[in-house]
Amino acid sequence: MKKQLLLVLFSLLIACPIMAQEIDKLTWMNGAWLQSKDKDSVEESWLGPRNKVMVGVNLTVSARRGTSYEFLRIVETAEGLSYFASPGGKPPVEFKLKEMGDKKVTFENRTNDFPQRILYWIEADGALKARIEGSMQGLARGIEWRFEKVKTQ
């Protein structure tokens, strides 16, 4: 029994540093990003990662749809990375990490109405792409953004 407990503790000690590094793989998302088309703009800013957390905010200004905002965060939970979205300040919805590659990440919540997946990746030219996708009323749907990094002084 003592041997099994020591093995479990040792496994946790080994796993903790590895998990702590998972969110660090998302440093490429850090910064202020902007998509601007005609009179519409979408700004998204990410801080961190620090101490297993990244926080973000999205501000969308549309001539047709008005202004909307969303609070975002990516957190290392006991089960792995999770993305939490709070559109319009509503209670957060959790999307669990589905896949992470080199400068690409996908989160998923198949029980959410829309979207069911949230993806971010960096294009070869340095642009940040974001996409939400899933089904709405039985039809496949996706919305994509292309953000340019905002130069800060």
N, C-alpha and C positions, 0 to 999 in steps of 0.2 A: 504493500500500500504506500509506504514511504517512497519507494522507488518510482511508482506511478505519479505521485504528487510532484516529485522533483522533475520528472520528465515533462509534465504539464507546465510547470513553472518555467522550466528552461525553454520550452517551445514558445511560451508567451513572450519571454524576454527576447527571443530571436525575432519573433513576428512583429513586435512593437516598432523597432527601428525601420523595418521594411514598410509597415503601414504609414509611419510618419513621413516617409519619403514619397508616398503615392501622390499626395496633393501637390508636392513640390514639382511634379512633372507638368503641372498646369501653369507654371510661371509665364508661359508664352501668351496667356490670356490677359495678363496684368496690363493696366493702362487705360487710357481714355480712347474710345473708338467712335467714329462718326460715319453715318451713311446719309448723304444729302442728295435728294432728287427733286428738281423743280422747287416747290414751296414746302416740301415735306422733309423732315429730318428725324433720324433715329440716333440717339446717343446712348452708348453703353460704356460704363466704366467699371473696372475691376480693381480691387485692392487685395494685396496678399500674394501668395499664401503666407500666413503667419499662424503659428501654433494650431495647425490643422484646420484653418478656416480661410476661405476667400469670401469677400462680400462684393456685391455688385448692385448697380442700379441702372435701369433703362428708362429713358425719357423719349417718348415719341410725340412729335408734333405733326399733325396732318391737316391740310386745308379742308379735306372732306370729312374726316372722322374726329377732328379735335385733338385734344391732348390726352395722353395716357402715360402711366408710369408703372414700374414694376420693381419690387425689391427682390434681390437674388442672393443666394449664398450657396457655397459648396463646402461641405463639412465632411471630415473623416468621422464616421460613426463606427460602432463596434462591428458592423457588418461590411464596412468599406465606405467608399465615397458616395455621397448623396448630394443632389442638386435640389435646392428648395426654391420654389418660385412663389411670389406673393403679388399677383397682378392687382393693381389698384389698391394695394394695402390689405387685400383679403388674407385669410389664414393661409399659411404656406402649404404647398402641395409638394410632396417628395417624389423625386425621380432618382432611382438607384443607378449606379454605374453599370453600364452594360458592356462597354468596350473602351479601352484606352490604347492609343497608338502614339507614334511620334507626332506631336502637335495636332492630335485629333482626339476628340472624346465624345462619347455617346451616353446619354442617360435615358432611362426608360421607366414609364409607369403605365402599364397596359390597362389599368382600371380607370385612368383619368379620362374625362370626356374628350377633350382636345387641348393640347396635343398629347400624344402618347410617348413621343420621343423628342429629345432635345440634343442637337449636335452642334459642336463648335470645331473648327479647324483653321489652320493657317494655310493660305495659298502660297505658291512659289514667289509671288511678288510682295509678300508680307501682309496682305489683306487678311483680316479676320472674317471668316464666314460663319454665320449662324443659321440654323435651320430648325424649324419645328415641323413635325409631321405626325400623321396618324389618320384616323378615319373620323368623319363627321356625317351622321345620318347615313352610314353605310358606304360613303364614298371616300376614297383615298384623297388626302389633301396635304399640301405642304406649303410653307412660307419660308422664304430665304432672304437673308440680308448679307450685304457685303460692306464691311466696315473698313475704313482707312484709319490708321493710327493718328491721333491728334498730337501734334508736336507741343510739348510743354516747355516753358522757359525755366 
